[in-house]
C-alpha cells in the first residue's frame, strides 16, 4: 500500500486523479454550479413537470442567525431558494451521530424560520396589498430538507429513498395517510441502500447518487455536459490549493475523532471510579472507559469505511474488528 496516497483522491485507469465528493469541501466543489444544483434537485424530488425547478439561487455553509444558547452556529450545507418561493436545504452526512433524527428536526426548524424570513423579504411578498400581507402573517413557504446519508438509515430493505412528513395518528390507523402539512417535508436518501439496489446508471438521479456514494470511478464515462462538468470540477488538476488544504485539515480532524471518543470514555470511566471512592473502583472505571472508548472508536471507523463501500476484508484489517462484527454494523 502507498502510505502517501491521499484518502480523498482516486485515480482512474488513464491515470487521471479525482477528488471524492464524500467530504464537505468536495461536495461543495461538485455542487458549485447552478444548472447542476437544479438537475440534482429535480432528480431527487421526483417532481411533476409542471412543478420542476426552473430557476434558483444557492449558497453553501449558510449561517442561520437565530438565537440558540451556546457559541456554535447552525450551518446548513447547501441553502437553495427558488424563484417560485420554495426553500430547500441539502445535507450530505457521513456519520450517524447520536440524536441524528433530533438534528434533522432542528435543522428543519431553522430552515423553516429562515425561509419564512426570506419569504417575507421577497419581491413577491412585498408586492402584495397590505391587507393581504396581514392575512398571510402566518403563511409559510414550501420547505424541503434533503438528507443524503452515507450510512444505513432506512429500515425497509426495499427502498433507498423515503419522504417524511407530519401525519395524523388517526389517519394512519384508518389508512387515510395524507400529510397534514404538505408544505414541509424531508427527503431521506440511504446511499448504501441505493448501491445495493442499483447496479448501473439508468437515470439522472442514479448518476448523481452513484457519484456521491462511489465517487468518480463509480460512474460511467459520459458526454452529458452537466455530468462531464461535474466530473471536471472534481479533477485534482483543477482543484484550488485552498481546497486541498481544507481537505488536509479535515482529514486531520477525522484521524483525531477516534482519539476524542476514547478520551471521553476514559474521562467518564475516571469520573465513575472517583465516585466509587476507592482505588479498585478507579482502576475498574479507567479500564472500562479505555475499553469502551477503543471499541466505540473502532466501530465508528468501521461504519465510515463500510458506508464508503470498502470491503469487509479491508475494514477488518484497518479496524481490528472481526468479520462478523463488521457485517453486523
N, C-alpha and C positions, 0 to 999 in steps of 0.2 A: 504494500500500500504506500502511496506517495504521501508522506507526512505533511508536505507543503500544499497539498490540494485543499482548496477552499470549499467548505461545505455548501456554500451558496452558489457555486459555479458548476455547470455541467458542460461537457464537450461532445459534439456530435461526431459522426463518422468522418466528416470532412475536416475536422479539427477546429470548427467554429465554436467559440465559448459563449455560453449564455448564462444569465443570472436566473436563479429560480424565483418565481413570483410568490413564494410562500412566506416571505418576510414582509413586514410593514413597508420598508423602504422600496423594495422591488414591486410590491403590489401597487404602490402609488405610481411608480415609473410605468408599469404596464397600463394602468388606467388613465394616465395623463393625456387624454385625447377625447375631445367632445363626442366625436362620432363613435368611438369605442365604448364610452360610457353609455351612450344611447342604445347601442346594439346589445350590450351586455344586459342592460335593464329590460329592454323589450323581450329578450330571450328568456330571462329569468321570471319575469312577471306573468308570462303567458296571457298577455292582453289580447282582446279582440282588436281587429284592425282599426276600428273607429276610436279605440282608447289608447292606441300606441303613442309613445312619447315622440313628439316632433322636434321640440327644442328644449334646451335645458342649460343650466349653469351648475358648476360643481366646484367644490373646494375640499382639500384634504386637511386632516388634523384640525377640524373646526372646533375651537373652544366654545363651550356653552356657558355663557356668563350669567348663570342663575345661582343664587346663593345656596351653598351647601357647606356645612361645618367641615373644617379641615382645609389644608392648603393645596391638595392635589386637584387640579381642574378636570372636568369631564371633557374628553376629546372624542369626537366622532370621526372614524376613519375616513369616510367619504360622505360628504353632505351634498345632496343634489336637490335643486329646486327646478321644477318645470314651468314652462310659460303658461300652463293652464292651472297653476297653483296646486301642484302636488309636491310633497316633500318626502324625500327618500334618504335613508341612511344605510350605507353598506359597510358591514364589519366583517373582516377576514380574521378568523380566530384559529390559532394553532394549539390551544390548550383548553382542556375542560377545567376551568377554575372552580374553586368552591363557590357555592351560591351563584352558579352560572345563570340559572333562569331568573334569579333576582336581578342580576346585572343586565340581562336583556330587558327586563321591565323598567329598570332605572334609566337605561339609555333611551328607551322608547318614550319615557316620561319627559326627558329633556328634549327629545326630538319633537314631541307634541307641543311643548311650551314654546320652544324656539320657532317652530313652524307657525304657531298662532301669532307670534310677534311679527314675523316676516310677512305673513298674510295680511295683517292689518296695515303694514307699511307698504304693501304692493300698490302699484298704479291702479289695478283693478278695484281694490277696496276703497282707495282714496277717491276714486271717481264716482262712487255711489252717492246717492242723495243722503242727507244727514239722517232722515227718518229711517232709511233702510240700514244705515250703519248701526243705529241704536237697536234695530230689530235683530241684527246679526251679531250682537255683542258677544254671545256665547258660541257662535258658529266656529267650528274647527275645520281646517283644510284637510284634505286626504293625506295620510301619512303611512309610509310602509318602512318597516325595519327589515333589512335583508341580512341574514347571518350565514356566512359561508364557513362551515365548520370543518377543519381538517382533523376531526376525530369523530367517533361514533356518537350520535345524539338521538337519532330516531329509532324507536323501539321496533317498529314493523320491519321485517326483512325484505319486504316487497317494494318499498318506496325509498327514494333518496331525497325527496323534496316534499315539504309539507307547508300548509298555510295555517297559521294560528290566529284566532280572533276570540272575541268575547261572546259567549253563548249563554242562553237561559238554561238553568238546570232542568226546569220543567220541559222546555222544548227538546232538550237532549233525550229525556226519558220518553217523550212521546214521538220522537223521530222527526220533529219539525225543526231541524237544526240550521236555521238561518242566523247569521251573525246579528247581534243586537246593534252593533255599531260598525257597519261595513267600511267606514272611512279609515279605520285604524286596524292594521294587521301586521303580522310577522310572516316573513318567508324564511323558512329554515332549510338549509341545504346540507345534507350529510355527504361530504365529499368521498370518504372511504366507501360508503354505501353506493355512491354513484359509480365508482370504479368497479365494484363487484357486479353491478347490474348492467354496465355498458362497456363492451369491449372496444368498440370503434367510435368513430365520429360520424353521426348520422344527422346532425342538426347544428345550428349555430350555438344553441345552448350547450350541446355536448362538447363542442370545441372549447368554449370558454371554461367550462367546468373541468375538462381534462387538462387544460393548460394550467389552471390554478392548483390542481391537485398533483399532477405528474410532472409539470414543467414543460419547457420547450421540446424536450426529447420525447414527450408522451403524445404529441400531436403530429399528424402527417404534414408533409410539405404542401404548401398551398399558394395559389396565385390570387386568392381573395385579398383585395387591398387592405381591408381592415385587419384581417388575421396576420398578413405579412407585416403590416406596420406595427402591430403589437409585438411580434417576434423581434422585429428590428430594435424596438425600444429596450428589449432585454439583452441585446448583444453587449458583451463585455467591452468590445472595441469602441462602442459609442457612449459607454457609461461615464458620467462625470466623476472626477476624483472624489468629490464630497459624498457621492452616493456610495462608493466603495468604502470610504472612511466610516460612514454611518453604519454600514453593514458590519465592519470590523468591530465597532463599538457595541453593536447589538449582539454579535456572537460572543463577545467578552462577557456581557451580562448573562447570556444564556448559559455559558460554562459555569458561572457562579450561582446559577439558580439552584442546582442540587446542593451546593455548599450551604446556601441560605436555608434550605429545607432541613438539612442535617443540624445546622446551628440552632434553628428554632426548636426542634425536637430535643436537642441537647439541653437547652435552657429550660424547657418545660420539665425535663427529667430532673434537672438540678433543683428546680424550684420544688418539685414534688418531694425529692429526697430531703431537702432542708426542712420542709414542712413536717416530715416524719420525725425530725428531731434527733436522729442518731446516725452514726456512720454507716450502718448497714443499709438504712433506708436511702441515704445519699448515694451509696455505691450502686444500689439496685436502680435508683432513678436515673443516674447517669448512664448506666449500661442500657437500660430500656430506651432512654432518649436517643442514644447513639444508634442503637439497632433499628428503632422505628424510623429515625431520620434517614439512615442509609437505605432502608427498604423503600421508603416513600420516594427518595431521590431516584433510585433505580427504576421504580415503576413509572415515575413521571417521565424519565428519559426514554424508557421503552415505549410508552404511549406516543410520545412525539415522533419517534422513529417509525413506529407502526403506522401512524397517521400519514407519514410521508411516503409510505409504500415500501419501506425496506423489508428485506426478507427476514423470516424468523431466525435463520442461522446468523445473520449479521447482528440482529438485535440481541441474541443470546451472547454473542462474542463481546459486544460493547457493554451491555448492562450487567452481565453476570447472572441474569435470571435463567431459570430452566425453560426449555421449550414449552412445557405445559403452562408455566406461569405467563409466558408471553402470549400464548394462544388464548388464555383466559381474560386478557386485558380488553 
